[in-house]
Amino acid sequence: MGYRIIKTYIDREISEQKENRPEFQLMIDESKQGEFQNVIVYKLDRSLRLIEHSVVYTERLKKNGVTLVSATESIADTTEGKLMRSIYQAIRQIFKDYAGGKSKKQHEKQEVSRNI
């Protein structure tokens, strides 16, 4: 399947955990106009990091007749694909939460050792 890129939406230096990214919201708004049928992302977790955002915005795009496509992950637009997408998102979020918690604990240990 070939794609024709008609526009790019890039929010530089804004966390993908935030849903109020200007270009991202513009893409969601413009998806209502029917000018494109697919949104291609490098990886799903690079565009929608949090599970709740993934569910809400993937469904909003789908309602607007737009499919979210990963350039690096082969996930079909089927019931099974939806399950796999959810599992991938959950694993990525758990990993990120764990890594963030681990970093916070390391920082707290450093602070305690400095104060001794």
HELIX and SHEET records of a PDB file:
HELIX    1   1 PRO A   22  GLU A   30  1                                   9    
HELIX    2   2 SER A   31  GLN A   33  5                                   3    
HELIX    3   3 LEU A   44  SER A   47  1                                   4    
HELIX    4   4 ILE A   51  LYS A   63  1                                  13    
HELIX    5   5 THR A   79  ASN A  115  1                                  37    
SHEET    1   A 2 ASN A  38  VAL A  41  0                                        
SHEET    2   A 2 THR A  67  SER A  70  1                                        
END                                                                             
